[in-house]
Amino acid sequence: MWRCKVRLLLSLLCLTFLISTTATQRPPDQPNVLLIILDDFRPVINYGYGDGNAITVNIDRLVQQGFFFQNAFAQQALCAPSRNSMLTGRRPDTVRLYDFYSYWRQTSGNYTTLPQYFKQHGYRTHSVGKVFHPGASSNFTDDFPLSWSEPAFHPLTDEYSNAAVCTDPADGRLKRNLLCPVRLETQPLHTLPDIESTEEAKRFLSTVGLSQPYFLAVGYRKPHIPFRIPAKYLGLHPVAKFATLDLDYPPYGLPTVAWSSYLDVRNRDDFRQLNVSFPFGPVPDDFKLRIRQHYYAAVTFVDELIGELLQEVDLSRTIVALTSDHGWALGEHGEWAKYSNYDAAVRIPLVIRAPGMQTPHQQKIDNVVELLDLYSTLVDLAGLPPVPRCDEQRPHKATTCTEGKSLVPLMQRNSTGYGENDGDEWIAYSQYPRPGTYPSLFPNSDEPKLRHIKIMGYSMRTDRFRYTAWIKFNPDYFKRDWSTIYGEELYDHWIDPQENMNLIDRAPLATVKDALRAKLQEKFP
């Protein structure tokens, strides 16, 4: 009898092992995915992007090994709407989020997110740091458990990000400063959020085995303000090297509705002491240079953390994508913020390194692409079933579809010298809401809540032009009214790459303006 029991037990153990192995065994060519998201990070990258002031040794190496998109653009220059757009593959109008205060699954549709799609196809998914924007816009859970296999990690020191922890150089008191170089030993818990996130990502990587692929998203807080960074990085960026960046004036013909008054910067203690008049007063020259210095120092700080992270990654079987939620103006147009439709606010870096696609061919891609294209691109690179496009047959409210397109054909064309042109248009669309035509303190014209939005600025960027129309918008019904236009902008990048001359009233360009307006209205009817 005991022999029969032993045989039965062994049979059950073998069957259990066979079932578990069959269910979890990883296909030999199934790659991991590492998605690195920076915050307010314009393309201040040395290699490829050509910013000589940048010290980005580790990002440079990633660019050298992968594909980098020179003209990639976010869909809205605000954290929560941009991140939800990227991670759902839908435009802000579809997600119906322009601020921080609603959850798309409850107010718009039960959309399949990028990490959720990988999770559904057998991946272990993990979120570290700021991936979804924390709070109501991700249901206070970072969309767990739908998007992630385990609860998202947030650094304990996040709660001090906007606290009075900056030692003021004038009086030594702790303040809420914009410029905030620190010593770690004086900070709460003796560390900083991005350092904590790097350690957690490394811990996660040490736990993953070969049986199940992973999708790891790491969201870094920097270079988002305040510039709370280790003081040693300022020494790498002397103030003098930024003195030639002299683009800090509003564009000729600027409609006031387009202006960002950078209220988040104005509310910092050290900036308040400058007594800069609202909304168009100039910032003192010495402070401008220090803002630029601290921004670049913050980038170098996070670049070193990215280097630490990448050392723990098996790059031979891992897709790495690095990007940002949007850009940040460093004085362009006289602004020190995001909150606009200008290139400075919506242009982002997009770097993708995929196993087996490193070639001696040109890896720079000049086509105009969108941040929401990343969803389909990563799915295709991982060899998962393609995500269908949202269209007439599959409406935007469908659970699983994307309004972006895969960028893999562009990468294949560059890596082989050949490739298909599927007829896609290479135009990037963005939008930004306003409560009125003139900057205001209340309601906040930079970050208006949904109920205060009266105007929506829709913008399109082609390889040559940026055209923007600020039109009437009804937040109760999410309705656009093209019969009421509060302002228009037209910039020609062939002659004005910094977008400093609004050419909307130039008679020779009337045909161009009309054609772009018609195209934009067709996209957002």
Salt bridges, closest charged atoms under 4 A:
ASP39 OD2 - ARG83 NH2 3.62
ASP39 OD2 - LYS130 NZ 2.67
ASP40 OD2 - HIS224 NE2 3.88
ASP40 OD1 - HIS326 ND1 3.42
ASP40 OD2 - LYS338 NZ 3.04
ASP93 OD2 - ARG480 NH2 2.77
ASP142 OD1 - HIS154 NE2 2.83
ASP143 OD2 - ARG105 NH2 2.72
GLU150 OE1 - ARG124 NE 3.23
GLU150 OE2 - HIS126 ND1 3.25
ASP158 OD2 - HIS154 ND1 3.95
ASP158 OD1 - ARG221 NE 3.22
ASP168 OD2 - LYS175 NZ 3.75
ASP171 OD2 - LYS175 NZ 3.17
GLU185 OE2 - ARG183 NH1 2.89
GLU199 OE2 - LYS202 NZ 3.45
GLU200 OE2 - HIS126 NE2 2.90
GLU200 OE2 - ARG203 NH2 2.85
ASP248 OD2 - LYS288 NZ 2.10
ASP285 OD1 - LYS288 NZ 3.12
GLU308 OE1 - LYS202 NZ 3.59
ASP325 OD2 - ARG83 NH2 3.08
ASP325 OD2 - HIS326 NE2 3.50
GLU332 OE2 - ARG42 NH2 2.69
ASP343 OD2 - ARG461 NH2 3.10
ASP343 OD1 - ARG466 NH2 2.76
ASP343 OD2 - HIS493 NE2 3.88
ASP366 OD1 - LYS364 NZ 4.00
GLU370 OE2 - ARG91 NH1 2.84
GLU403 OE1 - ARG91 NE 3.91
GLU403 OE1 - HIS396 ND1 3.76
ASP424 OD1 - ARG389 NH1 3.52
GLU425 OE1 - LYS519 NZ 2.92
GLU488 OE2 - ARG517 NH2 2.80
ASP492 OD2 - ARG464 NH2 2.92
GLU499 OE2 - ARG466 NE 3.00
GLU499 OE2 - HIS493 NE2 2.80
